[in-house]
């Protein structure tokens, strides 16, 4: 998808980054997975189906300078990709390239601002990822470490 089309889907912007909601299109999700070098490359059909049924929403943080994705965020409405059913909407994945979590420090301020400004529950909710971590807890801990160093 060209950058201008991604920008049309933007729902948040901070500095050099914007966050778009990904379409429930298997082809788009496959290419996102290839660019991010993570599970979307292989499980794109399953993600698309969960998105189409309203079980999940997927977001991508894009760098405006080159148009490439840097972080993917999963909001589980009724079902998490790895923990099954959820009782309330929670952010269950916040993953950088090659599933880095927390993602690179330079993206954390925009991620936290996006999550907080949208009222998304992303930490201390107990829903674990494939590596048995709560991504939001890892992101928030690292974000606070960075803030305390400044």
Beta strands, then each sheet from edge to edge (+ up, - down):
strand 1: 10-14
strand 2: 17-21
strand 3: 56-63
strand 4: 69-76
strand 5: 79-80
strand 6: 84-85
strand 7: 90-96
sheet 1: 1+ 2- 3+ 4- 7+
sheet 2: 5+ 6-
end
